[in-house]
């Protein structure tokens, strides 16, 4: 013989609608719900208002820049900009420069990973300090992010000795003051208003008394840029529901044992009907 089907045998407890047994079961359910809400909220992660996203921005140099080369004395500055109208405003302080820029996509994902910038000037005096301001387009696309803006990379360096070459190597890092909104197109800063606030930059100066000075900048685009955004309400509700349901399942399992003890040992009065007792059938 083989077992082909089973039927569970039960002991059924009956009570009036407003009896103490019904009140007991409703109380256990209410306690489970209340404790689940308290535990989920107090342990954190129940109502997430900010969420992080790691991505790589699409950054391109706009070929706009302002370069200031400083001498040893006050008033000794050589200035070059990419705007001819601004260059005319500086008059005798304007200096011609040879500028080269290139983008490198190391992993072939369509986003530049390194931007090389080199500028060479020939002036009437040695260079002791350099200030540079470069403009970029900064785009975050995909998933919850939709941002387009112009950003500025600022470099400043000075030395006690004159130099012939300045090498820099740093990252263009986004500094957020406010979180982005999920999926909303944001072009509020699509003007040259954002400045990278002093990221980690390595500089090296080659000493020399030559009147020719070369500025070499290597700007790295971090592949793991951390960006915060505000999730949608439905996403926050989904996260809260998952937290609540996971906590409720554990608490309900534990409190169900208390319910078993209450009805097994007749702490509350009920009328019991057992499947083990044969019932009389009338025909």
N, C-alpha and C positions, 0 to 999 in steps of 0.2 A: 504494500500500500504506500502511496506517496501523498503528501499534503498538497492540496491544490488551492485551498482557500481558508482564511481565518476570519473569525468575527470576534471583536473585543467584547469582553463582559464588563459592564459598568454598574456602579452604584450611583443612582441619581438622587440628588437632594432637592427637595421642593420646599418653597417658602412663599409666603404671601408677597405681593408686590412691594409693600412698604414694611416688610419684616426686617428683623435685625440681620438675617443672612444676606439679603440684598444690599442693605446698607454697608455691611462688612466688605462685600466684593467691590462695590463702587468706591469705597474708601481706599482699598488697596490699589485700584486702578488710578484714582486721583493722586495718591501718594507717589506712585510710579511716574506719572506724568510730571508732577511738580519737582520731584528729585532729579529727573532727567533734564529738565530745563535749567535747574540750579547748577547741576554738575557740568552740563555742556557750556553754560555761559561763564562760570567761574574758572574753568580750566582753559579758556581762551579758544579762539578760532570759531566761535559760534556765529558771529556777525562781522565778517571781514569787510572793512571799508576800503582798505588799500591792498593791492596785490602786486607782487613784483613780476617782471617779465625780462628775460635775458635775451638780447638780440644784438645784431651788428647793424649799425647805421650805414646808410649809403651816403658817403661824403665825397664831394667833388670841389676842387679848388676853382674859384670863379675868376682867377687871374686878376684879382684886385688886391692891392697891398699898399702899405705905407711903411717905409724904411727910414730910420734916423740913425746916422753914424756920428758919434760924438768924439771930439778931440779932447785934449788935456785941459784946455782953457775954456772959461765960460764964453759962450757965444760961438764956439767952434762946432757947428753942426752941418752935416751934409744930409740933404733930404731928397728922397726919391719916392714918387707915388705912381700908381698906374693911371691916374687921371691927369691929362694934360692941363686942364683948367686949374687944378690945385697946384701943379708944378709951377705955373706962372706966378702964383701968389707968393711963393717963397723967394723968388728973385735969384739973388746971387748964391743962396744956400742950396739951390737945386743942383743935383749932380746926376749925370747920366749913369745908367747902370745896365749891365747885361744880366738878364733874368732868364732862368730856365726852370721849368716845372714838369713833373711827370707823375703818373699814377701807376701803382703796381698792384695787380690782383693775383695774389699768391696761390689762392685755392680755386680760382676760376669760377667763382659764384656770382660774378657780375657786380661785386662791390669792391672798391679799392681797399686794400689793406695797408698800404704805405703810400704816402705822398711826399715826393722829394722836391725841395725848393732850394735853388741856388741863385745868389745875386752877387755880382762882382762890381765894385766901384773903384774909380781912381780919383783921389782927391789931392788937395794941396798939403795935407798934414796927416800924421798917423792917427789911427782909430783906437780909442780907449773904451768906448762903450757902444752898444748896439740896442736899438729898440725896433721891433718889427710887429706889424699888425696885418694878418692875412685873413681874407674872407673866404668862407666855404658855404656851400649848400649842404644842409643836414636834413636827411629824410629817414623817417622810421615808418615802415609799412609792414603789414601782415599781422594777423591775429587781432589783438585788442588795440593795436597802436596804429595811428594814422596822423603823422606829424610831418609838416614841411616848414623849414625855417632857414634863415641865414645865421651863421655863427662866425665868431671871430676867434682866432688863435693869437694870443699876445705873448711876445717874448721880450725880455729885457735882460741885459748882461753888461757888467762893467768890470774893468780890471785896472790895477795900478800900473801895469805895463802895456805898452802899445802892442797890438796884434796884427797879424796878417790874415788869419783864417779863424773863423768861429764855427765849430761843429756843434749841432744840437740834435738831440734824439728824445722825443717825448710823445705822449699820447693826447689825443683830442678827446677829452672826457666830458660828457654831458653833466651839468650841475642843475638839478631840479629844485625849484622852489615850490611848485605846485604839481600835484599828480595829474596825469592826463585822464580824460574821460574815455571809457571803453568805446572803441569804434568811431568816435566823433572826429571828423576832420578838423585839425587845428592848424591854422596858418597865422595865428596872432603874432608870432615872432618871425614872420617871413620877410623880415627886414634885418639889416645888420645891427641887431640890438643885443644878441647873446654873446658873452665872452667866456671862454674856457678859463675857469678860475685856478690858475697856477697848478696844472697837473705836474706829475713827476717828470722832470726834464733833466737829461744829462748833457752837460756842455763841456767842450774842450777848446781851449784857445791856443793857437800856435803863435808864439811871440815873433816879433819882427818889426823893423822900422820902415818897411816898404809902405809907400803911399797907396798901393793897391790892396784892397781888402775884399775878402770873399766870405760871404755868409752862407753856410750850408745847413739846411734844416731838414730833418727827417721826422715826419709827422705820422704816427701810427694810429690806426683806427682800431680800438679794442674790439675783439670778436664777441666779448661777453659783457656788453654794456648793460648795466642794471637800470631798468626804467620802471617807475611805479605808476599805476593807473587805478582809477576807481571802477570797480566792476558794476555790471548792471544789477538792478534789483532782483531779477529772477535768478542771477548767479549767486547773489548773497543768500536768497531764500533757499536755493538748492544746497548750498554749503551748510546752512543752519539746520536744514531738514536731515541731512546725512549725519551731522553731529548728534542731533536729538535722537534719531532712530537707533544709532549705534549704542548710545547710552541707555535708551529705554529698553532695548532687548536684554541687556545685562541685568538691569534692575528688575525688570519683570520676571526674569528667570529666578532671581534670588527671592523675590517676594512671593512667587508662586509656591515656594516651599512653605512659607508661613501660611498661605491659604490652605495648603494640603493639611497641615497640622490642625488648623482651626476646624475644618469639616471632618477630619478623621476622628478626632477626639471629642467631637460634639460640643465645642465651646459655644457655638450658637445653635439654637434649636431649629431642626429641619425635619421634614418627613422624608424618609429614605426608602427608595425602591431599588431592589437588586435584581439583576438579570439571572442570578444563581437560583432564585426562588421561582419554581414553576408556577406559571399563571394558568388559571382555569379558563378554558375557552368554551363559550356557549355557542351551540349551533341551533 
